[in-house]
Amino acid sequence: MKRGKLELKDSDTLQDIYNKLTIDGYLKEPLTVDEQVLIYGISKWIRENVGVER
C-alpha cells in the first residue's frame, strides 16, 4: 500500500494473511509488519469511506 492506495503486490500480502487464518478466524502464526499495515490501511479506508459506525 502506498499513500493509501492498493498496489498489485498487496494481493500477495492479502493471500498470505488468508493462508495464516484458521477456519475459526484465529492466526496460525503472527502477522508481519507489512500485513498489519495493510489490514490497518484497509480498515481505515473502510471507516472513512463506507461509514461504518461503532
Secondary structure, DSSP 8 states (H G I E B T S, - for coil): -BTTB--THHHHHHHHHHHHB-TTS-BSS---HHHHHHHHHHHHHHHHHT----
